[in-house]
Amino acid sequence: METERNCSQCGRKIPWGQDTCPFCPGKGEGFLWTARRESFLLLVIVFLIVLFVITGFTVGIYHNVEKGFAVQWYARGEDDVRAGRVEAALADFRTAVSYADGNEQYELRLAEALTAAGNSPGARGEARTYLLALLDRQPGNATVNLELARLAAADHSIADAVRYYHQAIYGEWDFNAVARRKNARLELVEYLLAEGQKDSARAELIALAADLPTDPALQTRVGMLLLQVGGYDDALKLFDEALAHDPHAAPALAGAGESYFHKGDYEQAERYLAKAVQQDPRLTQAKVLSGTARDVLELDPFNRRLGNMERGRRAAMDFRAALARLQSCAATRGIDLKAQGSDPLQTANQQALDLQPRAQQLNLGRDAELLSHVMDAAFAMEQASAKACGEPEGQDLALLLISREQGGAHP
């Protein structure tokens, strides 16, 4: 049997049945074996590269197809939103998100749709999950903060809502930042008013009014909101600025008139309110306030420009009107005014009966002290009636306003 041999060149064992070493280059078949092996390896590598390229190309095509589906479903969702198909829009946006996982625009739009349709805690919870994830990635995103503020507002979480609204107001907007900050603050004001937070709403309105552009419609809107929180001076300033650009703007005229009305300047109030109604007869509130302001001016006996007899005439008329209101209120409440009792209506009625014989125009025109006592009695009757039977209307409301304006101190 042939024994194994070692190659004299490389020292390796020559395989049985071969005469030459297949491992040494340049030796016939050994060289060919090596060449064949390297060619095979090269072909394998080339094949793998081609396969890798094909795979990458295929994956790219797949992702492009997914991206196309996402775009289509997103556009379909926008169409459904515009058409008012809320549930369909939600399904569309969810599908778009599933095809484009991690697309912040699609996730935000889905969250916005969920917030808009979020009548259920589940929908609000899903929206909050998306929004908080987005907020982690973009803490200064004003739109995300605004949506979170709306969710907190829907849950009546005032502290969270105010915090997110402020982060939205001072956050980063992708376009039209000035107008959107203003709208966000207005939305916050209206939310605070709905929650009965008038002091906080007033602070926000003052901050907003300090930096308003020259826009009569916007100035009028903010002025009207200031009226709701008792900011009459600030509101009047805005109405005046609006009227400087459009003196015939009925809403601004009505707002200015209402400001003067609450400030107790009934002459100016009646002037502005009458102009507002003349410009737009549909302004019901302005019409009512105008009538009340006119009643105050016609019934007030303490106007220094009046003569004594006119003062006496008004005081006598006011006394009779207040007594009639008191008697009507007592009848409604089932209170016997003739009986002796401690009810405020009975007390006010007794005081009036003591003065009634002298509460005549001639006496009142001659005696300023008597006029003061008679008016005090009239005011007491109106106040007792208002407390027992609610705020009055017409002349009785005018008398009640005069009593509040006078505060018990007459000239």
C-alpha positions, 0 to 999 in steps of 0.5 A, a space after each residue: 500500500 502506498 504510504 502518505 507523502 508530504 509535499 516537499 514544497 509546502 510540507 502538507 500531506 498529499 491526498 491519497 491517489 494524487 501525484 502532486 500537491 493540490 495546495 501549492 500554486 503553479 503545480 498543474 492541477 493544484 493550481 486549477 483546484 485553487 482557482 476553481 475554489 476561489 472562483 466559486 467563493 467569488 461567485 457566492 459573494 457576487 450572488 449574495 451581493 445581488 441578493 442583498 440588492 434585490 432584497 433592499 430594492 424590494 423592501 424599498 418598494 414595499 415601504 414606498 407602497 406603505 407610504 402611498 397607502 398612508 398618504 391616501 388614507 390620510 387624505 381620505 381622513 381629511 375629506 371625511 373631517 370636512 364632510 363631518 364624518 367623524 367616525 370615518 375620519 378616525 378610522 382613516 387616520 388610524 389606518 394612516 398611522 398604522 402604515 406610517 408608524 412614527 409619523 408625527 403629523 399623522 399621529 397629531 392629526 389623529 389626536 386632534 380628531 379624537 379630541 374633537 370627537 372625544 365625548 367619551 373618556 376612552 377617546 380622550 384617553 387615546 388622544 392623550 396617549 398620542 399627545 403625551 408621546 408627541 410632547 416627549 419628543 417635542 416639548 415646545 410644540 404649541 399645537 400639541 400643548 393646545 390639544 392637551 389643554 382642550 382635553 384637560 378642559 373637557 375633564 374640567 381640570 382647570 390647573 392642567 388646562 391653564 398650564 397647557 394653554 400657557 405652554 401653547 401660547 408661549 410655544 413654537 407654532 409652525 406658521 402664523 404664530 401671532 394670530 394663533 397665540 392670540 386665538 389660544 389665549 381667547 380660547 383660554 379666556 372663554 374656558 375660564 369664563 365657562 368655569 366661573 374663573 372671572 379673576 383669572 379670565 380678567 388677568 388673561 384679557 388684560 394681557 391680551 388687550 395690551 398687545 392687540 393689533 389695530 383690528 376693530 372686530 377683535 378689539 370689540 370682541 375682547 371688549 365684550 369679554 372684558 364686560 363679562 368680568 367687570 373690566 369696564 374701563 379697559 373694555 371702554 378703551 377698546 371700544 373707543 379704539 374700534 370706533 375711532 376706525 369705524 364710528 358707525 360700528 353697532 357692536 362697538 357702540 353697544 359695547 361702549 354704551 354698556 360700559 358707561 351703563 355699568 359705570 353709572 354714566 347713564 347719559 353717555 350710556 343712553 347716547 351710545 346705546 341709542 346710536 347702536 340700536 339705530 345702526 342695528 335694531 336687532 341689538 335686543 340687549 342694547 335696546 333694553 339697556 337704552 330704555 333703562 338708562 333713559 328711565 334712570 335719567 327721567 326718574 332721578 330726582 337728584 340731578 343737580 340741573 333740575 329745578 325744585 318742582 321737577 325734583 319734587 315731581 320725580 320723587 313723588 312719582 318714584 314713591 308711588 311706583 316703588 309702593 306699587 311694586 312692593 304691594 305687587 311683590 307682597 301679593 305674589 308672596 302671600 304676605 299681608 302688609 296690613 299685619 304687624 310683622 318683621 318681614 322686610 316687605 312689611 317693614 318697608 311698607 310701614 315706613 312708606 305709610 308713615 310718609 305717604 301723606 306728605 309724599 306730594 310734589 308740592 311738599 317735596 319741592 319745597 322740603 329737600 330733607 323730606 324729599 331725601 326721606 321719601 326717596 330713602 323709603 322708595 329705595 327701601 321698598 325697591 330693595 326689599 321687593 328685589 330681594 323677595 321677588 327678584 330683579 325688576 324691570 322698567 322703572 322699578 329697575 331704574 329706581 333700584 339702580 338709582 338707589 345703588 348709585 346714591 348709596 344712601 347719600 343725597 345732595 
